[in-house]
Amino acid sequence: MPTNKGVNLKYLVEPRGDDYFGILNDDSDSYVGYVALRGARYHVRNDESEEIAVVNSLGEAIPALAAHYEANPPRWERES
């Protein structure tokens, strides 16, 4: 299970169509990334739709996304 600064985070992969999946943070019930199968490889995108990794299996998508967020923590954005 991926960890972030001592806190266990739970991620789930949900099918969202043919060859397209959402990566859901189980605790916040929000999507934190997406995976699309293109050819024989899985393209992993963050929640801003930026491609962050290309992996060989769906099982490698969550560790790739967790590593990306660990190296590049999301920043809070002011809305008003």
ZAPADREN-587071 format. One line per 2 residues: number of its first residue (from 1); their letters; for each residue x, y, z of N, C-alpha, C, O. Coordinates in steps of 0.001 Angstrom, whole numbers, plus 500000, padded with zeros to 6 digits. Layout:
BEGIN
NUM) a) X:Y:Z:X:Y:Z:X:Y:Z:X:Y:Z; ...
This chain:
BEGIN
1) mp) 500850:498823:500000:500000:500000:500000:500894:501239:500000:501802:501327:500827; 500668:502201:499099:501497:503397:499046:501371:504217:500319:500300:504296:500921
3) tn) 502453:504811:500708:502427:505678:501874:502890:507073:501492:503616:507249:500514; 502472:508050:502259:502872:509433:502036:503097:510067:503393:502144:510364:504113
5) kg) 504369:510275:503746:504740:510918:504999:504123:510218:506212:503597:510869:507114; 504193:508895:506222:503729:508143:507369:502238:507861:507397:501752:507229:508335
7) vn) 501501:508314:506392:500057:508095:506353:499770:507077:505255:500242:507235:504128; 499007:506042:505567:498636:505051:504559:497523:505603:503686:496494:506065:504179
9) lk) 497746:505546:502391:496737:505988:501435:496224:504773:500690:497003:503900:500307; 494922:504712:500482:494321:503594:499773:493845:504082:498414:493093:505051:498313
11) yl) 494292:503398:497378:493881:503730:496023:493114:502555:495425:493440:501395:495678; 492120:502858:494652:491340:501855:493940:491353:502194:492459:491373:503366:492084
13) ve) 491342:501171:491622:491250:501374:490178:489821:501042:489770:489330:499943:490024; 489160:502004:489135:487774:501813:488685:487703:501891:487169:488193:502854:486580
15) pr) 487105:500901:486529:486894:500993:485077:485962:502166:484764:484945:502360:485429; 486322:502931:483756:485497:504068:483331:485182:503987:481848:484792:504981:481236
17) gd) 485345:502829:481282:485096:502610:479864:486075:501572:479357:486873:501027:480119; 486007:501305:478073:486937:500350:477473:488344:500929:477517:488592:502015:476995
19) dy) 489255:500205:478137:490672:500574:478193:490941:501910:478884:491955:502550:478604; 490052:502341:479781:490232:503604:480506:489812:503392:481953:488757:502816:482219
21) fg) 490635:503858:482886:490409:503614:484306:490653:504891:485105:491487:505720:484739; 489921:505032:486188:490168:506105:487128:490862:505540:488349:490557:504430:488785
23) il) 491805:506307:488908:492453:505914:490159:491833:506768:491242:491965:507992:491247; 491159:506107:492153:490365:506766:493186:491074:506688:494524:491554:505622:494912
25) nd) 491144:507803:495233:491611:507797:496615:490413:507378:497443:489412:508092:497505; 490514:506219:498081:489378:505648:498804:488943:506517:499981:487753:506588:500288
27) ds) 489894:507179:500644:489549:507990:501814:488792:509261:501442:487848:509649:502130; 489206:509910:500353:488554:511170:499970:487455:510963:498938:486710:511893:498628
29) ds) 487348:509736:498398:486359:509412:497374:486469:510363:496178:485460:510815:495637; 487720:510662:495773:487936:511524:494609:489012:510916:493726:489894:510197:494197
31) yv) 488924:511217:492442:489907:510705:491501:491196:511498:491619:491186:512729:491646; 492304:510775:491689:493620:511409:491786:494455:511136:490542:495556:511669:490404
33) gy) 493941:510314:489639:494647:510024:488405:493820:509137:487495:492737:508673:487850; 494367:508918:486312:493672:508135:485295:494682:507287:484539:495862:507630:484469
35) va) 494217:506181:483975:495069:505275:483214:494347:504915:481932:493162:504583:481948; 495072:504982:480812:494514:504589:479525:495428:503558:478882:496645:503739:478836
37) lr) 494839:502482:478389:495602:501456:477675:495713:501888:476225:494709:502095:475543; 496953:502021:475765:497218:502374:474361:498205:501355:473828:499369:501332:474228
39) ga) 497737:500522:472931:498585:499438:472452:498801:498450:473582:497841:497921:474143; 500056:498199:473916:500377:497252:474982:500826:497954:476261:501240:497288:477210
41) ry) 500752:499282:476307:501247:500025:477464:500140:500867:478082:499187:501266:477411; 500289:501127:479376:499325:501921:480130:499911:503312:480380:501009:503445:480919
43) hv) 499176:504331:479988:499605:505718:480157:498906:506283:481385:497678:506300:481464; 499704:506745:482342:499195:507234:483624:499190:508753:483601:500184:509385:483244
45) rn) 498052:509336:483989:497912:510796:484049:497510:511201:485461:496826:510459:486166; 497945:512383:485858:497543:512895:487165:496149:513505:487068:495503:513404:486025
47) de) 495684:514125:488125:494329:514679:488136:494189:515917:487257:493073:516374:487009; 495306:516466:486783:495274:517609:485868:495481:517165:484422:495711:517991:483539
49) se) 495399:515863:484188:495501:515245:482873:496893:515341:482251:497032:515252:481031; 497919:515519:483075:499293:515519:482592:499824:514097:482631:499704:513418:483651
51) ei) 500411:513637:481525:500966:512293:481519:502204:512264:482402:503123:513065:482231; 502214:511327:483353:503321:511265:484301:504129:509979:484194:505253:509910:484691
53) av) 503567:508957:483548:504294:507687:483434:503664:506823:482354:502489:506969:482020; 504469:505929:481824:503994:504875:480932:504494:503574:481538:505694:503403:481750
55) vn) 503571:502656:481819:503917:501411:482509:503440:500214:481693:502662:500351:480749; 503925:499049:482079:503627:497823:481332:502367:497105:481770:501847:496264:481037
57) sl) 501859:497429:482981:500665:496738:483462:499816:497692:484291:500301:498708:484787; 498571:497354:484430:497666:498160:485246:498121:498160:486701:497949:499157:487402
59) ge) 498697:497056:487158:499194:496954:488525:500343:497912:488827:500586:498229:489991; 501048:498374:487809:502150:499315:487996:501669:500770:488025:502443:501666:488361
61) ai) 500416:501010:487681:499902:502383:487583:499829:503076:488941:500244:504228:489065; 499313:502398:489954:499177:503027:491281:500545:503349:491883:500726:504463:492374
63) pa) 501519:502428:491869:502834:502804:492394:503466:503967:491621:504140:504806:492218; 503258:504025:490312:503808:505135:489519:503148:506449:489916:503827:507466:490053
65) la) 501833:506436:490101:501117:507651:490499:501522:508074:491909:501739:509259:492163; 501624:507110:492827:502016:507425:494205:503430:508004:494245:503689:508947:494992
67) ah) 504344:507448:493450:505718:507966:493404:505734:509387:492846:506491:510236:493316; 504901:509637:491848:504826:510991:491280:504348:511992:492325:504942:513059:492475
69) ye) 503284:511661:493048:502756:512581:494057:503700:512729:495249:503727:513779:495892; 504468:511688:495544:505434:511802:496624:506559:512765:496237:507024:513554:497060
71) an) 506989:512689:494977:508049:513577:494486:507525:514972:494150:508275:515947:494195; 506237:515067:493813:505617:516334:493402:504289:516506:494129:503231:516322:493528
73) pp) 504328:516854:495411:503067:516961:496167:502139:518008:495545:502595:519071:495125; 500843:517708:495486:499897:518688:494955:499931:519960:495806:500086:519899:497026
75) rw) 499785:521090:495159:499763:522374:495855:498324:522833:495993:497494:522623:495109; 498050:523464:497123:496725:524035:497326:496589:525259:496436:497509:526073:496356
77) er) 495460:525397:495772:495207:526563:494934:494112:527395:495546:493096:526871:496004; 494318:528675:495551:493318:529593:496080:492257:529836:495015:492582:530143:493868
79) es) 490990:529699:495392:489896:529898:494440:489319:531297:494510:488712:531755:493542; 489489:531982:495613:488962:533343:495696:489826:534187:496606:489544:535369:496804
